[in-house]
Amino acid sequence: MKILFKNAKVIGDNSITDNCYVLTDNEKIVYCGTEYSEVIGIGTADKIIDAEGNYLSAGFIDTHIHGGNGHDFMDASKDAVHGIADYHSKHGVTSMLAASVAAGDKETEAMLEAYLKYADEVKSCNYLGVHLEGPYFNVEQCGAQDPKYIISPQKEHYTKLLNYDCVKRMSVAPELNGALELGDYLREKGIIASIAHSNADYDQVVNAEKHGYNSVTHLYSGTSGVHRRNAFRYGGIIEAGLLLDNLYAEIIADGCHLPECLLKLIYKCKGREKIILTSDAMRGAGYKEGDSMVIGNSDKGQRVIIEDGVAKLPDRSAFAGSIASGDRLVRTMIKLAEVPLVDAVYMMTATPSELLGISDRKGKIKAGMDADIIIFDENINIIHTMVMGRI
């Protein structure tokens, strides 16, 4: 089926083109430009959608989603796999990684099996794989992760988990015994190794990078900063994340996890090519202030509350994931961090596609790319979502 978008402001790598046409043919974009011509097949479109002067961009890619609209991937159910995709696609996310939390082996394996069973059925969003967030963390940086499930990596344990070929990313504390060997193993398997929930110092991060760790999961959240030993100051993950050019920095740009000054600092240090906007959304995404629920499995997860636009532990000692989605992240970067629209969209499309190794087919609007397209207004309110050529 051919679908034509007309009268759109198309967001490119470095500019916005007014009065643009975008033509899709089934799952692919076949034309993007300002010409209206029968020669390129526009006149034979099966459906025409007038963007009415609104913005058109590649669909958002979220590398770290736990849940939404009352569902969590740790529920290991068909309803969760379908419901989470349905919710986030309405907010502009056309591709995502399904994230786990630290849990017992049976719960984690059930989540992986449910993903493998149901993900291919979903049409409202592209599932790109699983992000294993845990259980190999430093308990001192556990945040909302349940400390009773946090362990150090052992080969016989992680090889069993990684036998599930849907795992595409794993977050680990690299200072743990066995973590560097795990990094080497992940690199051999083509799985992204990311630093998270860790007290590693700067030198340990430098060493971890040599062992395949190429990104930091939710920078500033569960990550060490400058600290003293024997009166001397040492850098931490935060400083390494800002300073090391090759490290991707994933940030929760919901306006709560990071204040204006830190969003601006990260953008100034890293630039759009190394920043990945993520929601880290839990099941409370879509719920209202004052609601209470659990993060992780509905029967065994930790209870959290929604307050001030974010999920918190009941004692208010830490955030417990966000209730955001893609549109809010981009809106926050524009309005709070004063980032240009083109760059804010880039950090939610092109940069995550580079991290995931799918930049040859996703993350940009041009001929030959997958037909993952969104239309939104000046306030980043989503008007249309197209996933692989389907509205």
Secondary structure, 3 states (H helix, E strand, C coil): CEEEEEEEEEECCCCEEEEEEEEEECCEEEEEECCCCHHHCHHHCCEEEECCCCEEEECEEEEEECEECCEEHHHCCHHHHHHHHHHHHCCCEEEEEEECCCCCHHHHHHHHHHHHHHHHHCCCCEEEEEEEECCCCCHHHCCCCCHHHCCCCCHHHHHHHCCCCCEEEEEECCCCCCHHHHHHHHHHHCCEEEECCECCEHHHHHHHHHCCEEEECCCCCCECCCEEECCEEECEHHHHHHHCCCCEEEEECCCCCCCHHHHHHHHHHHCHHHEEEECCECCCCCCCCCCEEEECCCCCCEEEEEECCEEECCCCCCECCECCCHHHHHHHHHHCCCCCHHHHHHCCCHHHHHHHCCCCCCCCCCCCCECCEEEECCCCCEEEEEECCEC
